């Protein structure tokens, strides 16, 4: 963990937090995200989900666990253990 990765993680966490806290502002400025996926009216929930993912990723990146998490996640998908 370096100081730079901590700052980047803090910024990602802050952006994600504002997506949860001020979802109406994000909806007014950037529009309905559900329209891009042919699901109109689901924009506030979509902003909350994206914000939650950004908060989680920002925390993991800030404390230096993001690379290990992604590696384990991809190993589980592409190289599953046989017989477990």
C-alpha positions in Angstrom: 0.0 0.0 0.0 1.4 3.3 -1.0 0.2 6.8 -0.3 -0.9 7.3 -4.0 -3.0 4.1 -4.0 -4.6 5.2 -0.7 -5.5 8.6 -2.2 -6.9 7.0 -5.3 -8.9 4.6 -3.2 -10.2 7.4 -1.0 -11.3 9.3 -4.2 -13.1 6.2 -5.5 -14.8 5.7 -2.1 -15.8 9.3 -2.0 -17.4 9.2 -5.5 -19.2 6.0 -4.6 -20.5 7.6 -1.3 -21.9 10.6 -3.2 -23.6 8.2 -5.6 -25.4 6.8 -2.6 -26.0 10.0 -0.8 -26.9 12.4 -3.6 -28.4 10.0 -6.2 -30.9 12.6 -7.3 -28.0 15.0 -8.3 -26.3 12.2 -10.3 -29.7 11.4 -12.0 -30.3 15.1 -12.9 -26.8 15.6 -14.4 -26.1 12.3 -16.1 -29.6 11.0 -16.7 -31.4 7.7 -16.3 -28.9 4.8 -16.4 -31.7 2.3 -16.9 -32.4 3.7 -20.4 -29.0 2.4 -21.6 -30.0 -1.1 -20.6 -33.7 -0.9 -21.8 -34.9 -0.8 -18.2 -36.4 2.7 -17.8 -37.3 3.8 -14.2 -34.5 1.8 -12.5 -32.1 4.7 -12.4 -31.9 5.4 -8.6 -31.3 1.7 -7.8 -28.7 1.6 -10.6 -26.9 4.6 -9.1 -27.0 3.0 -5.7 -25.5 -0.2 -7.0 -22.7 1.5 -8.9 -21.9 3.6 -5.9 -21.8 0.5 -3.7 -19.4 -1.2 -6.1 -17.2 1.9 -6.3 -17.1 2.2 -2.5 -16.1 -1.4 -2.2 -13.5 -1.2 -5.0 -12.1 2.1 -3.6 -11.7 0.6 -0.1 -10.0 -2.6 -1.5 -7.7 -0.5 -3.7 -6.9 1.9 -0.9 -5.8 -0.8 1.6 -3.9 -2.8 -1.1 -6.3 -5.8 -1.3 -7.8 -5.1 -4.8 -5.3 -7.1 -6.8 -5.5 -10.1 -4.5 -9.3 -10.0 -4.6 -9.5 -9.9 -8.4 -6.9 -12.6 -8.7 -8.7 -15.0 -6.4 -12.0 -14.1 -8.1 -10.7 -14.9 -11.6 -9.0 -18.1 -10.4 -12.3 -19.3 -9.0 -14.0 -18.7 -12.4 -11.3 -20.0 -14.8 -9.5 -22.6 -12.7 -12.0 -24.2 -10.3 -10.8 -26.9 -8.1 -12.1 -30.3 -9.2 -13.6 -32.5 -6.5 -14.4 -29.8 -3.9 
